[in-house]
């Protein structure tokens, strides 16, 4: 995976790239650049490129409110799937979650993202629940690392 470059998005151009991956993989819940800027303050975000081409992004939501549970999400654009990039983003996110004091790791996947669900299950995640957010047509699936 020598061609994969992963960086923390600190400028608007990289934040816009993170947003583009998010909005492509999760079209039912699009985010604005302002939303992404807010998430960059609260969460650990990374964006991945193969050469200069955008490939994916990740989010680590640290444990909050006395919880010891972190949320680790890796998203890869369809053209870059099945090349190990999601695994690399996930491993980095998992390491970050442990550094932040997590004892439990969860993820969330849009139910229509069959690739994402299979990926999570392959990594050892098991389904906790399915739910629909108000105004959204597709279910979300919460999973926990077993």
SULJOCOR-V750386 format. One record per residue. N is the residue number from 1. RES is the residue in one small letter. SS is DSSP state (H for helix, E for strand, C for the rest). PHI is phi in degrees with one decimal (999 if undefined). BURIAL is 1 if it has 24 or more other ideal C-beta (glycine too) atoms within 12 Angstrom, else 0. Layout:
# SULJOCOR-V750386
N&RES&SS&PHI&BURIAL  N&RES&SS&PHI&BURIAL
This chain:
# SULJOCOR-V750386
1&x&C&999&0  2&x&C&-64.9&0  3&x&C&-89.6&0  4&x&E&-85.9&1  5&x&E&-118.3&0  6&x&E&-119.7&1  7&x&E&-143.4&1  8&x&C&-80.0&0  9&x&C&-77.9&1  10&x&C&-113.3&0  11&x&C&-107.3&0  12&x&H&-57.5&0  13&x&H&-63.3&0  14&x&H&-71.4&1  15&x&H&-63.2&1  16&x&H&-65.4&1  17&x&H&-65.1&1  18&x&H&-57.6&1  19&x&H&-60.8&1  20&x&H&-61.3&1  21&x&H&-64.2&1  22&x&H&-54.2&1  23&x&H&-69.0&0  24&x&H&-75.3&1  25&x&H&-77.1&1  26&x&C&-124.5&1  27&x&H&-67.3&0  28&x&H&-81.0&0  29&x&H&-136.4&1  30&x&C&-67.3&0  31&x&C&-111.3&1  32&x&C&-87.1&0  33&x&H&-62.5&0  34&x&H&-62.6&0  35&x&H&-59.5&0  36&x&H&-68.0&1  37&x&H&-57.8&0  38&x&H&-62.7&0  39&x&H&-64.3&1  40&x&H&-64.4&1  41&x&H&-80.5&0  42&x&H&-87.0&0  43&x&C&-125.6&1  44&x&E&-94.6&1  45&x&E&-108.4&1  46&x&E&-139.0&1  47&x&E&-127.2&1  48&x&E&-119.7&1  49&x&E&-130.4&1  50&x&E&-108.8&1  51&x&C&64.3&0  52&x&C&-102.3&0  53&x&E&-89.2&0  54&x&E&-65.6&1  55&x&E&-119.7&1  56&x&E&-174.5&1  57&x&E&-152.9&1  58&x&E&-144.0&1  59&x&E&-137.3&1  60&x&E&-122.4&1  61&x&E&-93.8&1  62&x&C&-67.3&1  63&x&C&-55.6&1  64&x&C&-136.1&0  65&x&C&52.4&0  66&x&C&76.9&0  67&x&C&-78.0&0  68&x&C&-114.4&0  69&x&E&-109.7&1  70&x&E&-108.8&1  71&x&E&-108.2&1  72&x&E&-119.1&1  73&x&E&-128.5&1  74&x&E&-118.6&1  75&x&E&-123.6&1  76&x&E&-125.8&1  77&x&C&-62.9&1  78&x&H&-51.0&0  79&x&H&-67.5&0  80&x&H&-112.6&1  81&x&C&-75.2&1  82&x&C&64.8&0  83&x&C&-124.3&0  84&x&C&91.7&0  85&x&H&-68.9&1  86&x&H&-63.0&1  87&x&H&-62.4&1  88&x&H&-65.0&1  89&x&H&-62.3&1  90&x&H&-62.3&1  91&x&H&-59.2&1  92&x&H&-63.5&1  93&x&H&-64.6&1  94&x&H&-63.3&1  95&x&H&-60.6&0  96&x&H&-64.4&1  97&x&H&-60.0&1  98&x&H&-63.1&0  99&x&H&-59.4&0  100&x&C&-83.8&1  101&x&C&93.7&0  102&x&C&-66.7&1  103&x&C&-111.6&0  104&x&E&-130.4&1  105&x&E&-124.1&1  106&x&E&-125.6&1  107&x&E&-143.3&1  108&x&E&-138.3&1  109&x&E&-136.2&1  110&x&E&-67.4&1  111&x&C&-59.9&1  112&x&C&-75.3&0  113&x&C&-89.9&1  114&x&H&-61.5&0  115&x&H&-59.8&1  116&x&H&-65.1&1  117&x&H&-65.3&1  118&x&H&-62.9&0  119&x&H&-59.7&1  120&x&H&-61.7&1  121&x&H&-64.8&0  122&x&H&-62.1&0  123&x&C&-81.3&1  124&x&C&104.2&0  125&x&E&-81.9&1  126&x&E&-122.7&0  127&x&E&-68.2&0  128&x&E&-101.1&0  129&x&E&-162.6&0  130&x&E&-122.5&0  131&x&E&-157.4&0  132&x&C&-117.7&0  133&x&C&-78.1&0  134&x&C&-54.6&0  135&x&C&81.3&0  136&x&C&-106.1&0  137&x&C&-86.1&0  138&x&C&-117.5&0  139&x&C&-72.3&0  140&x&E&-101.4&1  141&x&E&-123.2&1  142&x&E&-91.1&1  143&x&E&-132.5&1  144&x&E&-123.4&1  145&x&E&-69.9&1  146&x&C&-83.6&0
